[in-house]
Amino acid sequence: MADDHGHNEERPAYDPANKELPERAPPLRRTAPQSDYRQEDVGIGLLVLVVGLAITFGLPLALV
């Protein structure tokens, strides 16, 4: 994900007395917790859960 602004652009000095709003809105961001989940993603998560539980509890029980 790339930013829409250059890091070398000139910025005005900060003046707390001047309360002007920025000229443009910040870019919209999309992060994982806000993304929609597909059924495939849920299925993979459940598979990982089952394998993890089998290793965590099944392996010690098998070795007893």
NORFEN-V621385 format. One record per residue. PHI is phi in degrees with one decimal (* if undefined). PSI is psi in radians with two decimals (none if undefined). Layout:
PHI&PSI + PHI&PSI
This chain:
*&2.17 + -106.9&2.59 + -79.7&2.69 + -89.5&0.07 + -121.9&2.69 + -85.7&2.56 + -81.3&-0.19 + -98.5&0.04 + -70.7&2.60 + -72.9&2.38 + -116.1&2.45 + -70.5&2.72 + -66.1&2.54 + -74.3&2.25 + -128.3&1.85 + -64.7&-0.38 + -76.1&-0.43 + -94.8&1.97 + -105.8&0.82 + -76.7&2.47 + -78.4&2.73 + -62.9&2.73 + -69.7&-0.54 + -135.9&2.76 + -75.9&2.63 + -65.7&2.72 + -65.4&2.53 + -72.8&2.45 + -118.4&2.61 + -125.6&2.07 + -114.9&2.88 + -57.3&-0.80 + -63.1&-0.37 + -93.2&-0.14 + -76.2&2.65 + -75.9&2.54 + -97.4&2.38 + -91.2&2.82 + -60.5&-0.60 + -62.2&-0.73 + -63.4&-0.72 + -65.3&-0.73 + -62.6&-0.74 + -64.9&-0.71 + -62.5&-0.73 + -66.1&-0.67 + -62.8&-0.77 + -63.1&-0.70 + -61.4&-0.80 + -64.0&-0.77 + -64.0&-0.75 + -63.1&-0.75 + -66.7&-0.66 + -64.0&-0.71 + -70.2&-0.76 + -66.3&-0.78 + -104.8&-0.60 + -71.3&-0.74 + -63.2&-0.84 + -62.6&-0.66 + -66.9&-0.60 + -71.3&-0.49 + -87.2&-0.12 + -80.0&none
